[in-house]
């Protein structure tokens, strides 16, 4: 869904270039220069208004977090949320998730989060889904050999599609939750804005955690 342009968004982004960038490609391989400490990097693709990525950065100061959002006005809203927190382990990107492997060098990112991504339910839009094979290949390019992806959604169809897509890509499932909020996994769960909205309506929240297999391990498993 396209969000109406907000006239204050661009000036806010321009005034806070130390926290948000519109040119992430220039930091590929050099993201540590935008953080106070050199720590593992976790990235959320489609951060929305920033509740999850800000919450994660507050909860885990030992990890550097980067939130990516394609819609500039929404990225600016996340920026407004992040500014008062002054978190040294948080950076934001106003840019498209489909270009993610141009933002980072191989193995620069430790973990990825896909939270309440657009399900693109029509068959002709399958290639736009963030768990389509071309996206998974891009994620694999920037993650280490056993890099992890975590996905949360309220959309059962998208969740089922994603499970099949991740499996067909050769990923290994570390956990699958069909009702996250009624599971032990929820104890350390940081919610997104959409998650709170859908959960309040009584809708189950689905989650999967999976990791890629290194080429060597894949060859061994096939023997």
Residue pairs with C-beta under 8 A, 6 or more apart in sequence:
1 118
2 71
3 71
3 73
3 74
4 73
5 72
5 73
6 73
6 76
8 76
9 72
9 73
9 75
9 76
9 77
10 72
10 76
12 76
12 79
12 80
13 20
13 22
13 72
13 75
13 76
13 79
13 94
16 79
16 83
18 34
19 79
19 82
19 83
19 90
19 91
19 92
20 75
20 79
20 91
20 92
20 93
20 94
21 27
21 34
21 91
21 92
21 93
21 94
22 93
22 94
22 95
24 68
24 93
24 95
24 102
24 103
25 99
25 102
25 103
27 33
27 34
27 103
28 102
28 103
28 104
28 105
28 108
29 104
29 105
29 108
31 41
31 64
31 66
31 91
31 104
31 108
32 38
32 64
34 91
35 64
35 88
35 89
35 91
36 88
36 89
37 64
37 88
37 89
39 62
39 63
39 64
39 89
40 62
40 63
40 64
40 110
40 111
41 63
41 64
41 65
41 66
41 104
41 108
41 109
41 110
42 56
42 63
42 64
42 65
42 66
42 109
42 110
42 111
42 112
42 113
43 65
43 66
43 67
43 68
43 100
43 104
43 109
43 111
43 112
43 113
44 52
44 53
44 56
44 65
44 66
44 67
44 68
44 112
44 113
44 114
44 115
45 68
45 97
45 100
45 112
45 113
45 114
45 117
45 130
46 68
46 69
46 70
46 97
46 114
46 115
46 116
46 117
46 118
46 130
47 53
47 67
47 68
47 69
47 75
47 78
47 92
47 115
48 69
48 74
48 78
48 115
48 116
48 192
48 193
48 194
49 74
49 77
49 78
49 81
49 193
50 67
50 77
50 78
50 79
50 81
50 82
50 92
51 81
51 191
51 192
51 193
52 67
52 113
52 115
52 190
52 191
52 192
52 195
53 65
53 66
53 67
53 78
53 82
53 90
53 92
54 78
54 81
54 82
54 85
54 87
54 90
55 190
55 191
56 63
56 65
56 113
56 190
57 63
57 65
57 85
57 87
57 89
57 90
58 85
58 87
59 188
59 190
60 89
61 88
61 89
63 89
63 110
64 89
64 90
64 91
65 89
65 90
65 91
66 90
66 91
66 92
66 93
67 78
67 90
67 91
67 92
67 93
68 92
68 93
68 95
68 97
68 100
68 103
69 75
69 78
69 92
69 93
69 94
69 95
70 94
70 95
70 96
70 97
72 94
75 92
75 93
75 94
76 94
78 92
79 92
82 90
82 92
93 103
95 103
97 130
97 135
98 135
98 138
100 138
100 139
100 142
101 138
101 139
101 141
101 142
103 142
104 142
105 142
106 141
106 142
107 142
107 143
107 144
107 145
107 147
108 142
109 142
109 143
109 147
110 143
110 144
110 147
110 148
111 143
111 147
111 148
111 149
111 150
112 139
112 143
112 147
112 148
112 149
112 150
113 149
113 150
113 151
113 152
114 130
114 131
114 149
114 150
114 151
114 152
115 151
115 152
115 153
115 192
115 194
115 195
116 152
116 153
116 154
116 192
116 194
116 195
117 129
117 130
117 131
117 151
117 153
117 158
118 128
118 129
118 130
119 129
119 153
119 155
119 157
119 158
120 126
120 128
120 129
120 158
121 155
121 157
121 158
126 132
127 134
129 135
129 158
129 161
129 162
129 165
131 151
131 158
131 161
131 162
131 165
131 166
132 165
133 165
133 168
133 169
136 165
136 166
136 169
136 171
137 169
139 147
139 149
139 212
140 147
140 212
143 149
143 212
145 212
145 213
145 214
145 215
145 216
145 217
146 211
146 212
146 213
146 214
146 217
147 211
147 212
148 174
148 209
148 210
148 211
149 166
149 171
149 209
149 210
149 211
150 207
150 208
150 209
151 159
151 162
151 207
151 208
151 209
152 180
152 192
152 195
152 205
152 206
152 207
153 159
153 162
153 205
153 206
154 194
154 195
154 198
154 203
154 204
154 205
154 206
155 206
156 206
159 206
159 208
162 208
163 173
163 176
163 208
166 173
166 208
166 210
167 173
170 212
170 213
170 218
171 210
171 211
171 212
171 213
172 210
172 211
172 212
172 213
173 208
173 209
173 210
174 209
174 210
174 211
175 185
175 207
175 208
175 209
176 207
176 208
177 183
177 185
177 205
177 206
177 207
177 208
178 204
178 206
179 204
179 205
179 206
180 186
180 189
180 204
180 205
180 206
180 207
181 189
181 199
181 204
181 205
182 204
185 207
191 199
195 205
198 205
199 205
213 221
